[in-house]
C-alpha cells in the first residue's frame, strides 16, 4: 500500500509513543489541504505557460509553504 510521508511518519511515531487519533486525522487533513492548494498554484502556472524544472519546482514549493505559514498566522 502506498502512503504519504506524513502517514509513514505517524505510523513510526505510533509504534513508539502513541498519538491521539484526532492528531493523526488533523495531520492528514493538513497535508491534504497543502497538496490541493499547491496543485492550484501549479495549475495557475501551467495556464500561464510557466513550466519549471525539478529544482525550480522545489523552490516554488518552499516559497508556497512559507507563504502558507504566514497566511496561517493571520
N, C-alpha and C positions, 0 to 999 in steps of 0.2 A: 504494500500500500504506500502510495506517495504521501508525504506530509510536508508541511511548510516548516521553515526554520523555527518559527515560534512553537509549533506543535511538537517538534523534536525536543526543543529546549524545555518545554513544560513537562514532557514525558520524563526527561532525565531528572528534572527537579522533583517531580512527584515520587520517583523511585527513592530519593534520598530523604527529603524533609516533609513532604506533603504540602498541599496547597489547596486553598478553598476552591470549590468548583466555580464559584462566582468570579474569582480572579482569573481562572483559566478561560472562562467564557468571555470575559471582558478583554483579555489579551488577544484572543482570536478575533473578536469583533473589531478591535482597533486595527489589527493587521489587515483585515478585510477592507476596512474603510480606507486605509492608506493605499492599498493596491488599486482600488477602484478610483480614488482621487487621482493617483498618478497616471492611471490609464487615460483619464480625461486630459491631463496635461500632454501626454504623448499624442493623443488623437488631435488635439489642437495644433501641435507641431506639424503633424503629418498633413493636416488640412491646409496648412500654410506652406507646405513644401519643404519643411525642415526635416532633414534626415541626419541622424547622428551615429558616429562610430561608437563602439562599446565604451571606451574611456570617457567620451563626451557624455554618453548616456548616464554613466555612473556619477559624473559631476552634476548633471542636471537633477538626478535623483537626490543627491546630497543637498543641493540647493532647495529642492522641494521639501525635504524633511526639515531643514532649517526654517523655511517659511511656515510649515505646519506648526512647529514648536512655538514660533512667535504668535501665530494665529490662535493656538490653544491657550495662550496666556491671557487673551482678551476676555 
